[in-house]
């Protein structure tokens, strides 16, 4: 979580708000892959990519 705090303070200080949508999308894809890999929905999730 320290990395996310550092990233947030970097974006806030340097006014790099355009990075926020990219970070959110990457986090959502990561969460989807982690939780979807052990479930019965895994074949359907992997077809999206």
C-alpha positions in Angstrom: 0.0 0.0 0.0 3.0 2.3 0.4 3.5 2.3 -3.3 0.0 3.5 -3.9 0.4 6.3 -1.4 3.6 7.3 -3.1 2.0 7.2 -6.5 -1.0 9.3 -5.2 1.3 11.9 -3.7 3.4 12.0 -6.9 0.2 12.6 -9.0 -1.1 15.2 -6.6 2.2 17.1 -6.3 3.1 17.1 -10.0 -0.5 17.5 -11.3 -0.3 14.3 -13.4 -4.1 13.6 -13.1 -4.0 11.9 -16.6 -2.3 9.0 -15.0 -5.2 8.2 -12.7 -7.5 6.4 -15.3 -4.6 4.3 -16.5 -3.7 3.2 -12.9 -7.4 2.4 -12.2 -7.7 0.3 -15.4 -4.5 -1.6 -14.6 -5.6 -2.3 -11.0 -9.0 -3.5 -12.2 -7.5 -5.9 -14.8 -5.1 -7.2 -12.2 -7.9 -7.8 -9.7 -10.0 -9.5 -12.4 -7.2 -11.8 -13.3 -6.3 -12.7 -9.7 -9.9 -13.5 -8.7 -10.9 -15.0 -12.0 -8.0 -17.5 -12.2 -9.3 -19.7 -9.5 -13.0 -19.7 -10.4 -15.2 -21.5 -12.9 -15.4 -18.2 -14.9 -11.7 -18.3 -15.8 -12.2 -19.6 -19.4 -14.7 -16.8 -20.1 -12.5 -14.1 -18.6 -9.4 -15.2 -20.6 -11.3 -15.0 -23.8 -11.7 -11.3 -23.2 -8.0 -10.8 -23.5 
